[in-house]
Amino acid sequence: MIYKVLYQSDKVRDPRRETTETLYIEAASAVDARAKVEANTPYNIELVQELSGNFLDYEKQEPTFKLTEFPAK
């Protein structure tokens, strides 16, 4: 499955909607996606959302759509 992860790039500052960023990741579940991001980044994760069907097709049309890959551990 592909997941959309909304995050803040810094855990120290208070989250603000204006600074929310997005990455896309392939994982077995939402829990797995969150674990991968937490293990490989200093990000403050706000939301992990599964994308499928029309939602995935819509996101793929965005110019910023790119799957993030982390090194295998």
C-alpha positions as CSV (number, residue, x, y, z in Angstrom):
1,M,0.0,0.0,0.0
2,I,1.0,3.6,-0.5
3,Y,0.7,6.0,2.4
4,K,0.7,9.8,2.6
5,V,2.5,11.0,5.7
6,L,1.9,14.6,6.9
7,Y,4.6,15.8,9.2
8,Q,6.5,18.8,10.7
9,S,10.2,18.8,10.0
10,D,11.0,19.7,13.6
11,K,9.8,18.0,16.9
12,V,10.9,21.0,19.0
13,R,8.6,23.7,17.5
14,D,4.8,23.7,17.9
15,P,3.1,22.3,14.9
16,R,1.6,24.8,12.5
17,R,-0.6,24.0,9.5
18,E,1.4,26.4,7.3
19,T,4.6,24.3,7.9
20,T,3.1,20.9,7.4
21,E,4.9,18.9,4.7
22,T,4.1,15.6,2.9
23,L,5.9,12.5,1.9
24,Y,4.7,9.3,0.3
25,I,5.9,5.9,1.3
26,E,5.1,2.3,0.4
27,A,4.6,0.0,3.5
28,A,2.6,-3.0,4.6
29,S,0.4,-1.0,7.0
30,A,0.0,2.5,8.5
31,V,1.8,1.3,11.6
32,D,4.7,0.1,9.4
33,A,4.8,3.4,7.5
34,R,4.9,5.4,10.8
35,A,7.7,3.2,12.1
36,K,9.8,3.6,8.9
37,V,9.5,7.4,9.0
38,E,10.2,7.6,12.8
39,A,13.3,5.3,12.4
40,N,14.8,7.3,9.6
41,T,13.9,10.9,10.2
42,P,13.6,13.5,13.0
43,Y,10.1,14.4,11.8
44,N,7.0,15.0,14.0
45,I,4.4,12.9,12.3
46,E,0.9,14.4,12.3
47,L,-1.1,11.9,10.1
48,V,-0.5,8.7,8.2
49,Q,-3.2,8.2,5.5
50,E,-3.7,5.2,3.2
51,L,-4.1,6.1,-0.4
52,S,-5.9,3.8,-2.9
53,G,-8.2,4.0,-5.8
54,N,-9.2,7.5,-6.9
55,F,-7.4,9.1,-3.9
56,L,-4.1,7.6,-5.1
57,D,-4.8,8.6,-8.7
58,Y,-5.4,12.1,-7.6
59,E,-2.2,12.3,-5.6
60,K,-0.2,10.9,-8.5
61,Q,-1.2,13.9,-10.6
62,E,0.6,16.3,-8.1
63,P,4.0,17.4,-9.4
64,T,5.4,16.7,-5.9
65,F,4.3,13.1,-5.8
66,K,7.4,10.9,-5.3
67,L,7.7,7.7,-3.3
68,T,10.3,8.1,-0.5
69,E,12.5,5.1,0.0
70,F,14.6,4.5,3.2
71,P,17.6,2.2,3.3
72,A,16.9,-1.4,4.4
73,K,18.0,-2.2,7.9
